[in-house]
Amino acid sequence: MDSVIEVGIVGGTGYTGSELLRLLARHPRVRIKVLTSRQEAGRRADALFPQLRGFCDLSYSAPDPEALAACQAVFFATPHGTAMSLAPALVGRGVKLIDLSADFRLKDPAVYQHWYQHEHACPELLAEAVYGLPEIHRNEIRRARVVGNPGCYPTAVSLALLPLLEAEVVDRRSLIADCKSGVSGAGRELKLGSMYVEAADNLKSYGVAGHRHLPEIVQELSAVADADIGLSFIPHLIPMIRGMQATVYARLSRPDVDLQGLFESRYRGEPFVDVLPAGTEPETRSVRGSNVCRLAVHRPGGGDTVVVLSVIDNLVKGAAGQAVQCFNLMFDCDEQTALDVPALAP
Ligand SMILES: NC(=O)c1ccc[n+]([C@@H]2O[C@H](COP(=O)([O-])OP(=O)(O)OC[C@H]3O[C@@H](n4cnc5c(N)ncnc54)[C@H](OP(=O)(O)O)[C@@H]3O)[C@@H](O)[C@H]2O)c1
């Protein structure tokens, strides 16, 4: 019989941490041993999240490096800066880390410092960390001690552009990603912009001059293209709770290419990427609560612009679901364990 894997979750009161609880509650090999919150220490998780009643009887505790070191895997669902402060001690004790923040996504510590405005605490671990997008790095994730789980926008954008860049059928210097996210992308912490009256009945762009997700998209897609890429990435906030769409535009350099065939063959066998039939459009509600990225590829008017529509649930394939997918690879579980459920719609 397969052994039980004891895991810790740091940041179990946030939106991605509570989503990890929801998903891991159904994982046959996982026992959550440590669940942290500084503000809710001593309180039961199902008192905060009644949807977990009957699935999770754990209480929060303040983060304790000793307790976390006794786990086999620790998920960090915390703001950037937290995972890297504890990572060396935990990895040194043989714990595998999956960090949902940006601490282990960017290979170059100088790039990290530029975008996150503080020095990286453990560049040596950064060097060995693997970017947790299985559709690019599946085999490295299997062997990783530290996984930097991708951001939500980078997941939606990268999966839309990957087949085009690998096949070298677009001008890689003039890519455009026009993206929209639901408000849960900003986390559960109290912020003016996330309040109902501020976010409802409104559409707004943000980070147009430069958003922190840009460097990780550029890092990964430049490696795929084996050359620098040029990307205009424009995020928007829309008044919904979960879900995001990346609408990606690129100029075709090989107009004869069979785009539908290219996408279907690139993602054949991928358990969590669904290429829709030609002529259709995905909706965010079709992925709500599921780990699927649903894509459609178009060539409006038969011209030389390719448009890829890519939808994910920001909290699942964009965060906690992808983290569980990486965990499954790292611990030799079937990749779909705890993730093989259809979306919740309407
Ligand atoms: N929301 C998304 O859609 C999304 C998608 C992809 C990636 N991410 C990334 O995932 C991470 C978590 O996001 P979230 O939306 O779940 O955030 P959140 O809702 O604000 O939750 C943050 C959690 O971290 C804990 N925390 C905060 N500071 C901490 C510290 N210094 N030490 C230990 N614990 C700390 C908080 O609990 P206490 O303060 O009680 O300890 C809370 O449980 C972020 O890095 C975010 O960028 C989020």
The ligand as a MOL file (V3000), in Angstrom:
LIG
                    3D

  0  0  0     0  0            999 V3000
M  V30 BEGIN CTAB
M  V30 COUNTS 48 52 0 0 0
M  V30 BEGIN ATOM
M  V30 1 N -4.9330 34.6540 -5.0520 0
M  V30 2 C -4.5120 34.1390 -6.1840 0
M  V30 3 O -5.2910 33.9880 -7.1440 0
M  V30 4 C -3.0820 33.7230 -6.3560 0
M  V30 5 C -2.7270 33.0430 -7.5210 0
M  V30 6 C -1.3940 32.6350 -7.7010 0
M  V30 7 C -0.4610 32.9040 -6.7260 0
M  V30 8 N -0.8330 33.5850 -5.6010 0 CHG=1
M  V30 9 C 0.2050 33.8480 -4.5960 0
M  V30 10 O -0.0050 32.9500 -3.5290 0
M  V30 11 C 0.3580 33.5740 -2.2980 0
M  V30 12 C -0.8490 33.5480 -1.3530 0
M  V30 13 O -1.8900 34.2790 -1.9700 0
M  V30 14 P -3.3480 34.4060 -1.3230 0
M  V30 15 O -4.1760 35.0720 -2.3330 0
M  V30 16 O -3.7770 33.0890 -0.7730 0 CHG=-1
M  V30 17 O -3.0220 35.4170 -0.1000 0
M  V30 18 P -3.9310 35.7760 1.1630 0
M  V30 19 O -5.3420 35.3880 0.8920 0
M  V30 20 O -3.6410 37.2000 1.4940 0
M  V30 21 O -3.3460 34.8290 2.3290 0
M  V30 22 C -2.0510 34.9680 2.8420 0
M  V30 23 C -1.8100 33.9340 3.9140 0
M  V30 24 O -0.4450 34.0100 4.3440 0
M  V30 25 C -0.3770 34.1530 5.7750 0
M  V30 26 N 0.7580 35.0470 6.0430 0
M  V30 27 C 0.8800 36.3580 5.6970 0
M  V30 28 N 2.1050 36.8320 6.0460 0
M  V30 29 C 2.7660 35.7890 6.6070 0
M  V30 30 C 4.0640 35.6470 7.1810 0
M  V30 31 N 4.9290 36.6760 7.2030 0
M  V30 32 N 4.4150 34.4470 7.7070 0
M  V30 33 C 3.5590 33.3870 7.6830 0
M  V30 34 N 2.3050 33.4570 7.1510 0
M  V30 35 C 1.9200 34.6530 6.6200 0
M  V30 36 C -1.7370 34.7140 6.1970 0
M  V30 37 O -2.1070 34.2850 7.4850 0
M  V30 38 P -1.6060 34.9870 8.8390 0
M  V30 39 O -1.3710 36.4370 8.5240 0
M  V30 40 O -2.7110 34.7370 9.8160 0
M  V30 41 O -0.3350 34.2430 9.2210 0
M  V30 42 C -2.6740 34.0870 5.1600 0
M  V30 43 O -3.0810 32.7970 5.5890 0
M  V30 44 C 0.8190 34.9870 -2.6420 0
M  V30 45 O 2.2210 35.0150 -2.7610 0
M  V30 46 C 0.1690 35.2330 -4.0000 0
M  V30 47 O 0.8830 36.1660 -4.7850 0
M  V30 48 C -2.1100 33.9800 -5.3900 0
M  V30 END ATOM
M  V30 BEGIN BOND
M  V30 1 1 1 2
M  V30 2 2 2 3
M  V30 3 1 2 4
M  V30 4 1 4 5
M  V30 5 2 4 48
M  V30 6 2 5 6
M  V30 7 1 6 7
M  V30 8 2 7 8
M  V30 9 1 8 9
M  V30 10 1 8 48
M  V30 11 1 9 10
M  V30 12 1 9 46
M  V30 13 1 10 11
M  V30 14 1 11 12
M  V30 15 1 11 44
M  V30 16 1 12 13
M  V30 17 1 13 14
M  V30 18 2 14 15
M  V30 19 1 14 16
M  V30 20 1 14 17
M  V30 21 1 17 18
M  V30 22 2 18 19
M  V30 23 1 18 20
M  V30 24 1 18 21
M  V30 25 1 21 22
M  V30 26 1 22 23
M  V30 27 1 23 24
M  V30 28 1 23 42
M  V30 29 1 24 25
M  V30 30 1 25 26
M  V30 31 1 25 36
M  V30 32 1 26 27
M  V30 33 1 26 35
M  V30 34 2 27 28
M  V30 35 1 28 29
M  V30 36 1 29 30
M  V30 37 2 29 35
M  V30 38 1 30 31
M  V30 39 2 30 32
M  V30 40 1 32 33
M  V30 41 2 33 34
M  V30 42 1 34 35
M  V30 43 1 36 37
M  V30 44 1 36 42
M  V30 45 1 37 38
M  V30 46 2 38 39
M  V30 47 1 38 40
M  V30 48 1 38 41
M  V30 49 1 42 43
M  V30 50 1 44 45
M  V30 51 1 44 46
M  V30 52 1 46 47
M  V30 END BOND
M  V30 END CTAB
M  END
